[in-house]
Amino acid sequence: MRLGLILSEALSGLRRNLSMVVSVVLVTFVSLTFVGAAILMQMQIATMRDFWVERAQVAVYMCTNISTAATCVNGEATPEQVEEVKAKLEGSALAPLIREMVFLNHEQAYQEYVDLAGEDNASVITPDQVNETFRITLVDPSQSDVLIEAFSGTQGVEDVKDQMQYLDPLFSALTIATYIAVGIAALMLIAAVLLIATTIRLSAYARRRELGIMRLVGASNRFIQTPFILEGVFAALLGSLLASGAVLAGVYFGVDKYLRNRVDFVTTWVDLGDAWLVVPVLILVGVLLAALSAGFAIRRWLRA
């Protein structure tokens, strides 16, 4: 009976402040959608980074007859210099760091360039102008600096490149986008909290005579406050469910059906399994914020 009365009071408050409730639902929906997007973006960045870090290589480029580096003053790297680099890589100092090593001669490196650039673009250079290259996969990719330092300034070596440096700008851009989403989400959540508090105060003001009678007959503060808290929780729960639906739809239609088939260089994407992991977080955040803000607002109003 008491539970039925509490629920009827909460539903009555929702009907009386329907426009404010709709505003709370919409603001909560937008803010939690940004929260969900930010979480998924961070999961995508982590997935991509793990995938590429595992496969990223360090490339040691030997001098060609057109190299201009200070270590290439004698022109193309000699077979002795190539063997010297190979011996150093296979030596006791560097070998434990290396998982796999592949050497590409001029013809192999040129064919790789043709595969990437196409016949038309590759026709402007000849095989002897393409660097002979050692491609090295490390046991621990974070130790690429060791190889870079080991061969910097070595005669016959034009350059040493860590392939992860090409991906770092992409990860940085995605991280900045995540921060922007988090910032917008934080502002919208603040707006949702203020709207919930305002809605609860308006609802309490509209029922001030009923509340006064309830206090006179000895109703406890918890009994009086619970319907108002339920109002805020119900509105936030609706917004959370809408945000969850938007996140799931975004992953299904935006990622699975669109990006996965059009962006070739990204081979690992977040999926619906990841999106479902985000859903409980969104619902929990929405309900907790609503309960806290509504509880604070009604307690403050009753003390006034």
C-alpha positions in Angstrom: 0.0 0.0 0.0 2.7 2.4 1.0 4.7 1.5 -2.2 1.6 2.0 -4.3 1.1 5.5 -2.8 4.7 6.4 -3.4 4.5 5.3 -7.1 1.2 7.2 -7.6 2.7 10.3 -6.1 5.8 10.0 -8.4 3.6 9.5 -11.5 1.4 12.5 -10.5 4.5 14.7 -10.3 5.7 13.5 -13.7 2.3 14.4 -15.3 2.3 17.8 -13.7 5.7 18.7 -15.0 5.6 16.9 -18.3 7.5 19.6 -20.3 10.3 19.7 -17.8 10.5 15.9 -17.7 10.8 15.8 -21.5 13.6 18.4 -21.2 15.4 16.2 -18.7 15.0 13.1 -20.9 16.4 14.9 -23.9 19.3 16.5 -22.1 20.2 13.2 -20.4 19.9 11.4 -23.8 22.3 13.8 -25.5 24.8 14.0 -22.7 25.0 10.2 -22.2 25.2 9.6 -25.9 28.4 11.8 -25.9 29.6 9.8 -22.9 29.0 6.5 -24.7 30.7 7.8 -27.9 33.8 8.9 -25.8 34.1 5.5 -24.2 33.8 3.7 -27.5 36.4 6.0 -29.1 38.8 5.2 -26.3 38.1 1.5 -26.8 38.7 1.9 -30.6 42.0 3.8 -30.0 43.2 1.1 -27.6 42.2 -1.7 -30.0 44.0 0.0 -33.0 47.1 0.8 -30.9 47.4 -2.8 -29.7 46.9 -4.1 -33.2 49.5 -1.8 -34.9 52.0 -1.9 -32.0 52.1 -5.7 -32.3 52.8 -5.4 -36.1 54.8 -2.2 -36.3 58.3 -2.6 -37.6 61.6 -0.6 -37.4 63.0 -0.1 -40.9 66.8 0.3 -41.5 67.2 2.0 -44.9 70.6 1.5 -46.6 72.1 4.2 -48.8 71.3 4.4 -52.5 73.2 6.2 -55.3 70.8 9.2 -54.9 70.9 9.4 -51.0 72.0 12.7 -49.6 72.5 11.8 -45.9 75.8 12.5 -44.3 76.3 8.8 -43.9 75.9 8.2 -47.6 78.8 10.4 -48.9 80.3 7.4 -50.6 77.1 6.6 -52.5 75.3 3.3 -52.4 75.8 1.0 -49.4 78.4 -1.7 -50.2 77.8 -5.4 -49.6 80.2 -5.2 -46.7 78.2 -2.4 -45.0 75.0 -4.4 -45.5 76.7 -7.4 -43.9 77.9 -5.3 -41.1 74.4 -4.1 -40.3 73.1 -7.7 -40.5 75.8 -8.9 -38.2 75.0 -6.2 -35.7 71.3 -7.1 -35.7 72.2 -10.7 -35.2 74.7 -9.9 -32.5 74.3 -10.7 -28.8 73.3 -7.1 -28.0 70.4 -6.6 -30.3 69.2 -10.2 -31.2 67.3 -10.7 -27.9 65.2 -7.6 -28.8 64.2 -8.9 -32.2 61.4 -11.2 -33.0 61.7 -11.3 -36.7 64.0 -9.7 -39.3 63.5 -9.5 -43.1 66.0 -8.1 -45.6 64.7 -6.6 -48.9 67.2 -6.1 -51.7 66.7 -3.4 -54.4 64.3 -5.6 -56.5 62.2 -6.7 -53.6 61.9 -3.2 -52.2 61.1 -1.8 -55.6 58.3 -4.4 -56.1 56.9 -3.5 -52.7 56.9 0.1 -53.7 55.1 -0.7 -57.0 52.5 -2.6 -55.1 51.9 0.4 -52.8 52.2 3.3 -55.3 51.0 1.6 -58.5 52.8 1.1 -61.8 52.3 4.7 -63.1 53.8 6.4 -60.0 56.6 3.8 -59.7 57.7 4.4 -63.3 59.6 7.5 -62.3 62.3 5.6 -60.4 64.4 2.5 -61.0 65.0 -0.4 -58.7 68.6 0.8 -57.8 67.1 4.0 -56.4 64.9 2.2 -53.9 66.6 1.5 -50.5 67.7 -1.9 -49.6 65.9 -2.4 -46.3 66.0 -4.4 -43.1 62.5 -4.7 -41.7 62.6 -5.6 -38.0 59.8 -6.7 -35.7 60.7 -6.2 -32.1 59.7 -8.4 -29.1 58.8 -5.2 -27.3 57.9 -2.4 -29.7 58.6 0.3 -27.1 62.3 -0.5 -27.4 62.5 0.9 -31.0 64.7 3.7 -29.7 67.5 1.2 -29.0 67.7 0.3 -32.7 67.5 3.9 -33.8 70.4 4.8 -31.6 72.4 1.7 -32.6 72.4 2.6 -36.3 72.2 6.4 -36.2 75.4 7.7 -37.8 76.4 4.3 -39.2 78.1 4.6 -42.6 75.9 3.1 -45.3 72.7 3.5 -43.4 70.6 6.4 -44.7 67.9 6.4 -42.1 66.2 4.3 -39.3 62.4 4.7 -39.0 59.9 3.5 -36.4 56.7 2.9 -38.3 54.6 3.8 -35.2 55.6 7.4 -35.7 53.3 7.5 -38.7 50.4 6.4 -36.7 51.0 8.6 -33.6 49.3 11.7 -35.3 46.2 9.6 -36.0 46.0 8.4 -32.4 46.6 11.9 -31.1 43.8 13.3 -33.3 41.4 10.6 -32.1 42.4 11.3 -28.5 41.7 15.0 -28.9 38.3 14.1 -30.4 37.6 11.9 -27.3 38.5 14.8 -25.0 36.1 17.1 -26.9 33.3 14.5 -26.6 34.0 14.2 -22.9 33.9 17.9 -22.4 30.6 18.3 -24.2 29.2 15.3 -22.2 30.3 16.9 -18.9 28.6 20.2 -19.8 25.4 18.4 -20.8 25.5 16.3 -17.7 25.7 19.4 -15.6 22.7 20.8 -17.5 20.8 17.6 -16.9 21.6 17.7 -13.1 20.4 21.3 -12.9 17.2 20.5 -14.9 16.5 17.6 -12.6 16.9 19.7 -9.5 14.7 22.4 -11.0 12.0 19.9 -12.0 12.0 18.5 -8.5 11.7 21.9 -6.8 8.8 22.9 -9.2 7.1 19.6 -8.4 7.6 20.1 -4.7 6.3 23.7 -4.9 3.2 22.5 -6.8 2.4 20.1 -4.0 3.5 22.3 -1.1 0.0 22.0 0.5 0.0 18.2 0.3 3.5 18.1 1.7 2.6 20.3 4.6 -0.3 18.0 5.5 1.9 15.0 5.2 4.5 16.5 7.6 1.7 17.5 10.1 0.4 13.9 10.2 3.9 12.6 10.9 5.1 11.3 7.5 8.8 10.6 7.6 11.2 12.6 5.4 12.2 9.4 3.5 8.5 8.8 2.7 8.1 12.4 1.5 11.4 12.5 -0.5 11.1 9.1 -2.3 8.4 10.1 -4.9 10.5 13.1 -6.0 13.7 11.0 -6.3 11.7 8.5 -8.3 10.6 11.3 -10.7 14.2 12.3 -11.4 15.3 8.7 -11.7 12.5 7.8 -14.1 13.2 10.7 -16.4 17.0 10.0 -16.4 16.4 6.3 -17.0 14.4 7.1 -20.1 17.2 9.4 -21.3 19.8 6.7 -20.5 17.8 4.0 -22.5 17.6 6.4 -25.4 21.3 7.1 -25.3 22.0 3.3 -25.1 19.9 2.8 -28.1 21.7 5.6 -30.0 25.1 4.1 -29.1 24.0 0.6 -30.3 22.6 2.0 -33.5 25.7 4.1 -34.1 28.0 1.1 -33.8 25.7 -1.2 -35.9 25.0 1.2 -38.7 28.0 3.6 -38.5 30.8 1.1 -37.8 29.6 -2.4 -38.8 27.6 -1.4 -41.9 29.6 1.6 -43.1 33.1 2.2 -41.8 34.2 -1.5 -41.6 33.7 -1.9 -45.4 35.2 1.5 -46.4 38.2 2.1 -44.3 40.8 -0.4 -45.2 43.8 0.6 -43.1 41.8 0.0 -39.8 41.4 -3.8 -39.5 40.0 -3.9 -36.0 36.9 -2.0 -35.0 34.7 -1.8 -31.9 31.6 -4.0 -32.3 28.2 -4.5 -30.8 29.8 -6.6 -28.0 31.8 -3.5 -27.0 28.7 -1.3 -27.3 26.7 -3.6 -25.0 29.5 -3.2 -22.4 28.9 0.5 -22.5 25.1 0.3 -22.0 25.2 -0.5 -18.2 27.6 2.3 -17.6 25.3 4.8 -19.3 22.3 3.6 -17.3 24.2 3.6 -14.0 25.6 7.1 -14.6 22.2 8.5 -15.5 20.3 6.9 -12.6 23.0 7.8 -10.0 23.2 11.4 -11.1 19.4 11.7 -11.2 19.0 10.2 -7.7 21.7 12.3 -6.2 20.5 15.6 -7.7 16.8 14.9 -7.0 17.6 13.8 -3.4 19.7 16.9 -2.8 17.1 19.2 -4.3 14.1 17.9 -2.3 16.0 17.8 1.0 17.1 21.4 0.4 13.5 22.4 -0.4 12.1 20.7 2.7 14.6 22.5 4.9 13.7 25.9 3.4 
